[in-house]
């Protein structure tokens, strides 16, 4: 006959996340209430509480779901040789993860102060540091460390800074990835000193 309760619960959880993220992005995290999320979903607050007790619980669940590929990438990268090919693959996979999580990263960009104060702010910082550690050499000079940090931020800029620029979103993502790869390639093999 109909669906079992488990798939509906999963679907409801996803709907809550989607609606909440839209409202957080539109109104700001602080100005969005659980009541508004419930109203938008046309459910009672009690039904919402069944899945999530707080706004931060909703945001944490969105973050964990969308960033699972980043955690998997970090784990994979730690087991790989520190070759230029591995570093490029890390950047490609990170770019794809950012693309899938674009709504969340846009929200975080618009709500930086709030995110910094929430538990995910600390987690984000640690994940970026872990990624940088995978693409830079352990004894890299400061300029190459900056190149590696800048490579990741170039990919973030592909989502944020270029969102209003003319052009196809995929072309923007690929352009940001190309710049990131150039920076990491230069850091990996800086060539003769100038």
N, CA, C and O of each residue as an XYZ file, in Angstrom:
776
protein
N       0.848     -1.179      0.000
C       0.000      0.000      0.000
C       0.888      1.236      0.000
O       1.492      1.528     -1.032
N       1.002      1.969      1.083
C       1.791      3.198      1.130
C       3.209      2.958      1.583
O       3.633      1.816      1.760
N       3.938      4.037      1.768
C       5.326      3.961      2.241
C       5.348      3.557      3.704
O       4.393      3.787      4.445
N       6.442      2.958      4.100
C       6.619      2.652      5.508
C       6.964      3.952      6.236
O       7.395      4.914      5.600
N       6.783      3.998      7.544
C       7.084      5.221      8.289
C       8.534      5.681      8.150
O       8.789      6.884      8.112
N       9.487      4.753      8.074
C      10.897      5.149      8.021
C      11.209      6.055      6.825
O      11.797      7.119      7.022
N      10.834      5.674      5.573
C      11.122      6.594      4.462
C      10.451      7.952      4.630
O      11.036      8.975      4.277
N       9.212      7.976      5.174
C       8.554      9.269      5.374
C       9.327     10.109      6.374
O       9.476     11.317      6.189
N       9.829      9.466      7.452
C      10.608     10.204      8.438
C      11.844     10.810      7.782
O      12.165     11.978      7.998
N      12.530     10.005      6.981
C      13.719     10.497      6.287
C      13.380     11.651      5.368
O      14.115     12.635      5.294
N      12.260     11.527      4.666
C      11.820     12.563      3.754
C      11.457     13.826      4.533
O      11.795     14.930      4.107
N      10.778     13.677      5.659
C      10.415     14.827      6.493
C      11.668     15.513      7.013
O      11.752     16.741      7.016
N      12.633     14.733      7.449
C      13.895     15.282      7.940
C      14.557     16.120      6.845
O      15.028     17.227      7.108
N      14.591     15.599      5.633
C      15.183     16.320      4.505
C      14.394     17.588      4.195
O      14.987     18.631      3.918
N      13.076     17.511      4.237
C      12.248     18.692      3.982
C      12.505     19.767      5.030
O      12.602     20.950      4.703
N      12.617     19.350      6.296
C      12.912     20.305      7.366
C      14.246     20.991      7.086
O      14.349     22.214      7.188
N      15.253     20.218      6.739
C      16.577     20.774      6.450
C      16.504     21.769      5.295
O      17.059     22.865      5.379
N      15.820     21.388      4.219
C      15.740     22.254      3.035
C      15.032     23.570      3.344
O      15.510     24.644      2.978
N      13.899     23.477      4.017
C      13.124     24.683      4.358
C      13.914     25.558      5.328
O      13.975     26.777      5.168
N      14.513     24.933      6.326
C      15.282     25.701      7.310
C      16.444     26.419      6.636
O      16.683     27.597      6.899
N      17.167     25.717      5.769
C      18.310     26.343      5.100
C      17.860     27.513      4.231
O      18.524     28.549      4.190
N      16.735     27.351      3.537
C      16.194     28.461      2.738
C      15.860     29.659      3.630
O      16.213     30.794      3.310
N      15.188     29.403      4.736
C      14.825     30.500      5.643
C      16.062     31.117      6.287
O      16.140     32.339      6.419
N      17.033     30.293      6.693
C      18.267     30.817      7.280
C      18.973     31.724      6.286
O      19.480     32.783      6.655
N      19.008     31.308      5.020
C      19.702     32.095      3.994
C      18.928     33.377      3.685
O      19.525     34.434      3.482
N      17.610     33.279      3.652
C      16.764     34.416      3.292
C      16.674     35.453      4.408
O      16.825     36.650      4.161
N      16.427     34.991      5.646
C      16.165     35.905      6.767
C      17.347     36.042      7.714
O      17.411     36.986      8.503
N      18.278     35.106      7.638
C      19.352     35.033      8.621
C      19.017     34.004      9.675
O      17.850     33.800     10.009
N      20.027     33.365     10.192
C      19.848     32.304     11.191
C      19.161     32.843     12.442
O      18.206     32.247     12.940
N      19.652     33.973     12.947
C      19.130     34.533     14.202
C      17.668     34.935     14.104
O      16.929     34.834     15.083
N      17.243     35.389     12.933
C      15.883     35.906     12.782
C      14.873     34.823     12.422
O      13.678     35.103     12.326
N      15.334     33.590     12.221
C      14.435     32.492     11.872
C      14.101     31.695     13.124
O      14.986     31.308     13.888
N      12.807     31.456     13.321
C      12.383     30.688     14.501
C      11.944     29.282     14.083
O      11.633     29.030     12.919
N      11.929     28.386     15.053
C      11.410     27.041     14.791
C       9.945     27.107     14.375
O       9.493     26.318     13.545
N       9.204     28.053     14.956
C       7.791     28.225     14.593
C       7.655     28.535     13.110
O       6.791     27.974     12.436
N       8.514     29.438     12.589
C       8.452     29.783     11.165
C       8.785     28.585     10.284
O       8.173     28.388      9.234
N       9.746     27.795     10.712
C      10.105     26.598      9.948
C       8.917     25.644      9.918
O       8.581     25.100      8.866
N       8.281     25.438     11.067
C       7.112     24.552     11.148
C       5.971     25.081     10.271
O       5.323     24.314      9.560
N       5.730     26.394     10.327
C       4.662     26.989      9.513
C       4.933     26.801      8.025
O       4.029     26.461      7.262
N       6.169     27.022      7.618
C       6.538     26.869      6.211
C       6.314     25.426      5.748
O       5.918     25.185      4.608
N       6.570     24.478      6.643
C       6.380     23.057      6.339
C       4.928     22.616      6.494
O       4.555     21.522      6.072
N       4.114     23.477      7.103
C       2.722     23.181      7.416
C       2.624     21.967      8.344
O       1.826     21.055      8.131
N       3.467     21.992      9.382
C       3.420     20.974     10.435
C       3.387     21.693     11.775
O       3.646     22.894     11.861
N       3.066     20.945     12.808
C       3.076     21.535     14.141
C       4.514     21.633     14.636
O       5.414     20.957     14.138
N       4.699     22.497     15.630
C       6.016     22.614     16.247
C       6.411     21.282     16.900
O       7.586     20.917     16.916
N       5.427     20.569     17.432
C       5.690     19.262     18.048
C       6.229     18.276     17.009
O       7.129     17.489     17.304
N       5.679     18.321     15.800
C       6.171     17.435     14.734
C       7.617     17.783     14.376
O       8.434     16.902     14.111
N       7.912     19.068     14.374
C       9.280     19.506     14.106
C      10.215     19.035     15.218
O      11.320     18.566     14.946
N       9.768     19.162     16.480
C      10.570     18.739     17.636
C      10.866     17.241     17.602
O      11.877     16.795     18.146
N       9.999     16.472     16.972
C      10.226     15.034     16.868
C      11.563     14.760     16.165
O      12.266     13.807     16.500
N      11.899     15.605     15.195
C      13.126     15.421     14.411
C      14.292     16.253     14.940
O      15.431     15.788     14.965
N      14.003     17.481     15.360
C      15.058     18.407     15.795
C      14.557     19.230     16.973
O      13.441     19.750     16.947
N      15.386     19.345     18.004
C      14.995     20.103     19.205
C      15.302     21.590     19.079
O      14.615     22.419     19.677
N      16.353     21.940     18.285
C      16.765     23.339     18.178
C      17.146     23.671     16.731
O      17.337     22.790     15.893
N      17.247     24.965     16.479
C      17.739     25.406     15.162
C      19.156     24.904     14.932
O      19.511     24.500     13.825
N      19.969     24.932     15.999
C      21.349     24.475     15.848
C      21.397     22.991     15.501
O      22.275     22.564     14.752
N      20.466     22.199     16.034
C      20.392     20.778     15.660
C      20.119     20.634     14.166
O      20.712     19.789     13.495
N      19.223     21.459     13.658
C      18.916     21.413     12.217
C      20.157     21.786     11.417
O      20.534     21.086     10.477
N      20.788     22.891     11.794
C      21.966     23.354     11.066
C      23.099     22.328     11.137
O      23.769     22.074     10.136
N      23.314     21.744     12.307
C      24.351     20.721     12.443
C      24.064     19.518     11.556
O      24.983     18.958     10.959
N      22.806     19.116     11.462
C      22.455     17.962     10.629
C      22.675     18.263      9.149
O      23.146     17.408      8.399
N      22.332     19.485      8.731
C      22.568     19.892      7.341
C      24.064     19.860      7.059
O      24.515     19.320      6.049
N      24.812     20.447      7.969
C      26.266     20.510      7.817
C      26.864     19.109      7.724
O      27.675     18.839      6.838
N      26.474     18.222      8.626
C      27.035     16.861      8.621
C      26.665     16.114      7.345
O      27.509     15.432      6.765
N      25.427     16.233      6.903
C      25.005     15.533      5.677
C      25.758     16.038      4.459
O      26.235     15.246      3.647
N      25.866     17.357      4.328
C      26.497     17.922      3.138
C      28.018     17.847      3.188
O      28.674     17.904      2.148
N      28.575     17.723      4.365
C      30.034     17.686      4.473
C      30.614     16.297      4.686
O      31.826     16.150      4.844
N      29.766     15.279      4.690
C      30.271     13.911      4.798
C      31.310     13.618      3.715
O      32.315     12.974      4.015
N      31.112     14.063      2.465
C      32.137     13.818      1.444
C      33.487     14.466      1.785
O      34.530     13.936      1.405
N      33.484     15.594      2.491
C      34.732     16.244      2.878
C      35.452     15.397      3.925
O      36.670     15.231      3.861
N      34.703     14.863      4.885
C      35.304     13.981      5.892
C      35.905     12.748      5.217
O      37.010     12.323      5.553
N      35.167     12.181      4.265
C      35.665     11.008      3.541
C      36.904     11.366      2.728
O      37.841     10.572      2.640
N      36.913     12.543      2.140
C      38.061     13.002      1.362
C      39.296     13.149      2.247
O      40.390     12.740      1.859
N      39.129     13.726      3.425
C      40.254     13.895      4.345
C      40.809     12.522      4.742
O      42.022     12.314      4.756
N      39.913     11.599      5.062
C      40.361     10.249      5.439
C      41.103      9.585      4.277
O      42.146      8.964      4.478
N      40.569      9.716      3.079
C      41.211      9.144      1.889
C      42.581      9.785      1.665
O      43.567      9.087      1.427
N      42.637     11.106      1.740
C      43.871     11.834      1.473
C      44.999     11.475      2.425
O      46.168     11.471      2.039
N      44.647     11.172      3.677
C      45.670     10.814      4.669
C      46.372      9.505      4.314
O      47.510      9.275      4.725
N      45.690      8.644      3.548
C      46.272      7.348      3.178
C      46.979      7.372      1.828
O      47.467      6.340      1.367
N      47.038      8.530      1.196
C      47.623      8.624     -0.144
C      49.040      9.183     -0.078
O      49.400      9.883      0.868
N      49.846      8.861     -1.104
C      51.177      9.474     -1.167
C      51.034     10.974     -1.430
O      50.040     11.407     -2.013
N      52.000     11.753     -1.012
C      51.929     13.214     -1.176
C      52.455     13.633     -2.552
O      53.362     14.457     -2.668
N      51.862     13.046     -3.576
C      52.265     13.386     -4.943
C      51.416     14.546     -5.443
O      50.372     14.860     -4.871
N      51.873     15.168     -6.504
C      51.095     16.250     -7.112
C      49.753     15.710     -7.622
O      48.737     16.398     -7.531
N      49.746     14.504     -8.149
C      48.502     13.906     -8.651
C      47.480     13.755     -7.516
O      46.296     14.046     -7.691
N      47.955     13.298     -6.354
C      47.055     13.166     -5.199
C      46.511     14.531     -4.798
O      45.316     14.671     -4.537
N      47.367     15.524     -4.749
C      46.928     16.871     -4.361
C      45.890     17.413     -5.343
O      44.914     18.042     -4.934
N      46.100     17.171     -6.629
C      45.118     17.614     -7.634
C      43.793     16.884     -7.443
O      42.727     17.490     -7.548
N      43.859     15.586     -7.163
C      42.635     14.807     -6.948
C      41.882     15.310     -5.714
O      40.652     15.357     -5.714
N      42.606     15.679     -4.678
C      41.973     16.250     -3.482
C      41.232     17.530     -3.854
O      40.100     17.742     -3.418
N      41.856     18.374     -4.648
C      41.202     19.620     -5.064
C      39.971     19.350     -5.918
O      38.943     20.003     -5.742
N      40.060     18.401     -6.836
C      38.912     18.066     -7.689
C      37.749     17.567     -6.836
O      36.610     18.002     -7.003
N      38.051     16.654     -5.928
C      36.986     16.103     -5.073
C      36.421     17.170     -4.135
O      35.218     17.182     -3.872
N      37.263     18.055     -3.634
C      36.778     19.126     -2.757
C      35.881     20.079     -3.537
O      34.855     20.530     -3.027
N      36.264     20.382     -4.764
C      35.445     21.246     -5.612
C      34.058     20.637     -5.824
O      33.050     21.342     -5.777
N      34.016     19.348     -6.053
C      32.727     18.664     -6.241
C      31.898     18.693     -4.956
O      30.685     18.893     -4.999
N      32.560     18.491     -3.816
C      31.847     18.540     -2.533
C      31.297     19.939     -2.274
O      30.173     20.091     -1.797
N      32.090     20.954     -2.588
C      31.621     22.336     -2.428
C      30.416     22.607     -3.318
O      29.473     23.285     -2.910
N      30.453     22.082     -4.518
C      29.351     22.289     -5.457
C      28.061     21.682     -4.906
O      27.004     22.310     -4.964
N      28.145     20.477     -4.378
C      26.953     19.823     -3.813
C      26.452     20.554     -2.573
O      25.252     20.560     -2.300
N      27.357     21.164     -1.827
C      26.990     21.842     -0.582
C      26.857     23.358     -0.757
O      26.852     24.093      0.231
N      26.751     23.825     -1.986
C      26.730     25.264     -2.265
C      25.699     26.040     -1.443
O      26.034     27.110     -0.933
N      24.456     25.552     -1.286
C      23.501     26.328     -0.475
C      23.971     26.529      0.964
O      23.796     27.607      1.531
N      24.560     25.504      1.549
C      25.061     25.622      2.916
C      26.215     26.612      2.987
O      26.265     27.433      3.903
N      27.144     26.549      2.034
C      28.284     27.454      2.067
C      27.857     28.894      1.806
O      28.456     29.822      2.349
N      26.829     29.092      0.983
C      26.299     30.452      0.785
C      25.714     30.972      2.093
O      25.944     32.121      2.471
N      24.952     30.117      2.784
C      24.395     30.500      4.079
C      25.517     30.880      5.038
O      25.440     31.908      5.711
N      26.561     30.054      5.103
C      27.657     30.311      6.033
C      28.368     31.610      5.695
O      28.795     32.334      6.594
N      28.498     31.913      4.419
C      29.134     33.162      4.005
C      28.308     34.360      4.463
O      28.860     35.359      4.923
N      26.996     34.258      4.339
C      26.104     35.362      4.708
C      25.936     35.492      6.223
O      25.514     36.542      6.708
N      26.257     34.447      6.969
C      26.033     34.426      8.412
C      27.323     34.071      9.162
O      27.301     33.279     10.104
N      28.438     34.657      8.740
C      29.745     34.294      9.297
C      29.823     34.458     10.808
O      30.333     33.574     11.496
N      29.336     35.551     11.328
C      29.428     35.789     12.773
C      28.655     34.724     13.541
O      29.145     34.208     14.545
N      27.470     34.396     13.086
C      26.660     33.374     13.737
C      27.346     32.022     13.664
O      27.437     31.313     14.667
N      27.831     31.659     12.481
C      28.477     30.362     12.285
C      29.700     30.231     13.198
O      29.950     29.170     13.772
N      30.448     31.314     13.320
C      31.652     31.300     14.167
C      31.294     30.947     15.610
O      32.063     30.270     16.292
N      30.130     31.402     16.078
C      29.715     31.161     17.453
C      29.080     29.782     17.667
O      28.937     29.333     18.804
N      28.705     29.120     16.585
C      28.094     27.798     16.701
C      29.157     26.711     16.639
O      30.292     26.970     16.238
N      28.794     25.504     17.033
C      29.767     24.405     17.066
C      30.327     24.094     15.676
O      31.469     23.646     15.565
N      29.549     24.322     14.619
C      30.066     23.997     13.287
C      31.200     24.929     12.870
O      32.021     24.562     12.030
N      31.255     26.119     13.442
C      32.333     27.046     13.097
C      33.700     26.455     13.397
O      34.623     26.560     12.590
N      33.821     25.835     14.557
C      35.080     25.198     14.961
C      35.388     24.015     14.036
O      36.534     23.819     13.630
N      34.361     23.235     13.710
C      34.533     22.071     12.839
C      34.992     22.495     11.448
O      35.871     21.863     10.862
N      34.402     23.554     10.923
C      34.778     24.046      9.595
C      36.249     24.442      9.580
O      36.991     24.075      8.669
N      36.657     25.181     10.579
C      38.053     25.617     10.668
C      38.987     24.410     10.678
O      39.997     24.400      9.975
N      38.654     23.395     11.472
C      39.496     22.197     11.553
C      39.542     21.439     10.229
O      40.585     20.896      9.865
N      38.436     21.398      9.514
C      38.404     20.700      8.225
C      39.253     21.428      7.191
O      39.950     20.789      6.403
N      39.203     22.743      7.185
C      40.028     23.509      6.242
C      41.510     23.278      6.550
O      42.313     23.076      5.639
N      41.865     23.309      7.823
C      43.266     23.072      8.204
C      43.693     21.664      7.786
O      44.804     21.477      7.290
N      42.817     20.670      7.983
C      43.142     19.293      7.588
C      43.341     19.195      6.080
O      44.245     18.496      5.622
N      42.513     19.883      5.308
C      42.673     19.873      3.847
C      43.967     20.545      3.426
O      44.677     20.040      2.557
N      44.274     21.674      4.032
C      45.527     22.369      3.706
C      46.713     21.469      4.018
O      47.671     21.405      3.248
N      46.647     20.774      5.151
C      47.738     19.867      5.515
C      47.930     18.762      4.472
O      49.042     18.267      4.289
N      46.852     18.378      3.792
C      46.956     17.335      2.764
C      47.561     17.847      1.464
O      48.164     17.075      0.718
N      47.409     19.138      1.181
C      47.895     19.647     -0.111
C      49.203     20.417     -0.008
O      49.783     20.788     -1.028
N      49.679     20.664      1.221
C      50.976     21.333      1.356
C      51.997     20.338      1.880
O      51.648     19.380      2.569
N      53.230     20.564      1.556
C      54.294     19.728      2.085
C      54.522     20.096      3.549
O      54.388     21.263      3.917
N      54.865     19.112      4.391
C      55.032     19.377      5.828
C      56.043     20.487      6.140
O      55.858     21.247      7.090
N      57.089     20.578      5.356
C      58.123     21.590      5.618
C      58.069     22.736      4.600
O      59.083     23.368      4.306
N      56.887     22.985      4.078
C      56.728     24.014      3.044
C      57.082     25.396      3.581
O      56.730     25.742      4.709
N      57.791     26.191      2.756
C      58.043     27.576      3.162
C      56.719     28.344      3.258
O      55.702     27.922      2.706
N      56.750     29.451      3.951
C      55.541     30.234      4.194
C      54.805     30.600      2.907
O      53.577     30.527      2.864
N      55.530     30.991      1.863
C      54.851     31.372      0.609
C      54.070     30.200      0.021
O      52.989     30.392     -0.536
N      54.611     28.982      0.141
C      53.887     27.822     -0.380
C      52.707     27.456      0.515
O      51.691     26.966      0.024
N      52.829     27.688      1.817
C      51.682     27.474      2.703
C      50.552     28.437      2.333
O      49.381     28.058      2.314
N      50.919     29.684      2.040
C      49.924     30.676      1.627
C      49.270     30.250      0.320
O      48.058     30.388      0.157
N      50.067     29.733     -0.613
C      49.498     29.253     -1.881
C      48.444     28.165     -1.634
O      47.389     28.165     -2.269
N      48.729     27.250     -0.720
C      47.798     26.151     -0.444
C      46.512     26.647      0.224
O      45.419     26.217     -0.146
N      46.634     27.544      1.202
C      45.439     28.144      1.804
C      44.645     28.903      0.734
O      43.420     28.795      0.667
N      45.342     29.658     -0.087
C      44.691     30.457     -1.128
C      43.987     29.570     -2.151
O      42.953     29.954     -2.697
N      44.536     28.396     -2.411
C      43.906     27.462     -3.341
C      42.507     27.083     -2.856
O      41.554     27.074     -3.636
N      42.389     26.770     -1.563
C      41.068     26.419     -1.025
C      40.132     27.615     -1.051
O      38.957     27.488     -1.397
N      40.660     28.786     -0.680
C      39.812     29.972     -0.688
C      39.398     30.370     -2.100
O      38.330     30.951     -2.291
N      40.226     30.068     -3.078
C      39.846     30.334     -4.475
C      38.616     29.506     -4.853
O      37.734     29.979     -5.570
N      38.570     28.289     -4.374
C      37.397     27.454     -4.673
C      36.165     27.957     -3.935
O      35.058     27.910     -4.471
N      36.349     28.440     -2.705
C      35.220     29.033     -1.980
C      34.748     30.293     -2.707
O      33.548     30.555     -2.796
N      35.697     31.066     -3.221
C      35.343     32.282     -3.963
C      34.531     31.940     -5.199
O      33.682     32.722     -5.628
N      34.790     30.769     -5.773
C      34.012     30.334     -6.929
C      32.533     30.246     -6.613
O      31.690     30.444     -7.488
N      32.220     29.950     -5.364
C      30.817     29.883     -4.935
C      30.310     31.272     -4.565
O      29.228     31.673     -4.995
N      31.082     32.004     -3.774
C      30.600     33.247     -3.178
C      30.837     34.472     -4.049
O      29.888     35.141     -4.460
N      32.074     34.759     -4.324
C      32.411     36.006     -5.006
C      31.896     36.028     -6.440
O      31.574     37.092     -6.969
N      31.817     34.865     -7.067
C      31.410     34.830     -8.471
C      29.924     34.561     -8.666
O      29.467     34.454     -9.805
N      29.154     34.448     -7.576
C      27.739     34.085     -7.733
C      26.959     35.091     -8.580
O      26.012     34.709     -9.267
N      27.341     36.366     -8.542
C      26.621     37.379     -9.316
C      27.295     37.704    -10.651
O      26.771     38.487    -11.443
N      28.452     37.099    -10.893
C      29.166     37.345    -12.155
C      28.466     36.617    -13.296
O      27.815     35.591    -13.096
N      28.615     37.167    -14.489
C      28.051     36.535    -15.677
C      28.690     35.166    -15.875
O      29.849     34.952    -15.518
N      27.932     34.251    -16.442
C      28.504     32.967    -16.809
C      27.836     31.787    -16.129
O      27.080     31.916    -15.167
N      28.157     30.645    -16.680
C      27.625     29.378    -16.216
C      28.259     28.986    -14.874
O      29.477     29.086    -14.727
N      27.465     28.545    -13.900
C      28.020     28.164    -12.596
C      29.103     27.080    -12.702
O      30.091     27.120    -11.968
N      28.925     26.128    -13.596
C      29.927     25.070    -13.752
C      31.238     25.637    -14.297
O      32.317     25.211    -13.886
N      31.146     26.598    -15.222
C      32.362     27.238    -15.749
C      33.083     28.014    -14.643
O      34.313     28.023    -14.588
N      32.331     28.651    -13.780
C      32.930     29.386    -12.662
C      33.638     28.419    -11.719
O      34.747     28.689    -11.258
N      32.986     27.285    -11.435
C      33.585     26.283    -10.549
C      34.873     25.742    -11.166
O      35.883     25.591    -10.477
N      34.833     25.454    -12.456
C      36.014     24.926    -13.135
C      37.150     25.958    -13.174
O      38.320     25.599    -13.048
N      36.805     27.229    -13.347
C      37.828     28.283    -13.352
C      38.490     28.396    -11.972
O      39.711     28.520    -11.874
N      37.687     28.354    -10.922
C      38.236     28.421     -9.564
C      39.106     27.197     -9.281
O      40.154     27.314     -8.646
N      38.680     26.035     -9.746
C      39.468     24.810     -9.576
C      40.790     24.916    -10.329
O      41.833     24.513     -9.814
N      40.750     25.451    -11.530
C      41.980     25.619    -12.314
C      42.991     26.507    -11.579
O      44.180     26.192    -11.532
N      42.518     27.606    -11.013
C      43.397     28.501    -10.246
C      43.951     27.771     -9.029
O      45.137     27.891     -8.720
N      43.101     27.014     -8.337
C      43.547     26.262     -7.160
C      44.630     25.254     -7.534
O      45.629     25.118     -6.827
N      44.431     24.555     -8.635
C      45.427     23.572     -9.081
C      46.740     24.260     -9.436
O      47.813     23.744     -9.124
N      46.666     25.417    -10.084
C      47.891     26.159    -10.422
C      48.659     26.551     -9.152
O      49.883     26.437     -9.103
N      47.938     27.009     -8.140
C      48.583     27.408     -6.883
C      49.243     26.219     -6.181
O      50.370     26.327     -5.698
N      48.550     25.105     -6.127
C      49.096     23.924     -5.458
C      50.249     23.331     -6.267
O      51.213     22.827     -5.691
N      50.157     23.387     -7.589
C      51.253     22.912     -8.440
C      52.500     23.754     -8.198
O      53.603     23.215     -8.094
N      52.336     25.048     -8.109
C      53.465     25.945     -7.832
C      54.045     25.665     -6.442
O      55.263     25.678     -6.264
N      53.184     25.416     -5.469
C      53.664     25.133     -4.105
C      54.370     23.768     -4.059
O      55.336     23.594     -3.316
N      53.892     22.815     -4.844
C      54.468     21.467     -4.843
C      55.863     21.454     -5.472
O      56.776     20.773     -5.004
N      55.993     22.229     -6.546
C      57.269     22.256     -7.274
C      57.585     23.709     -7.582
O      57.383     24.160     -8.709
N      58.084     24.458     -6.582
C      58.293     25.894     -6.766
C      59.369     26.250     -7.797
O      59.471     27.408     -8.203
N      60.165     25.278     -8.222
C      61.196     25.563     -9.220
C      62.361     26.308     -8.596
O      62.448     26.427     -7.374
N      63.251     26.807     -9.431
C      64.422     27.512     -8.897
C      64.027     28.809     -8.188
O      63.088     29.499     -8.585
N      64.759     29.108     -7.150
C      64.492     30.358     -6.396
C      64.791     31.559     -7.274
O      65.752     31.553     -8.043
N      63.980     32.570     -7.159
C      64.163     33.769     -7.976
C      65.217     34.670     -7.402
O      65.499     35.727     -7.966
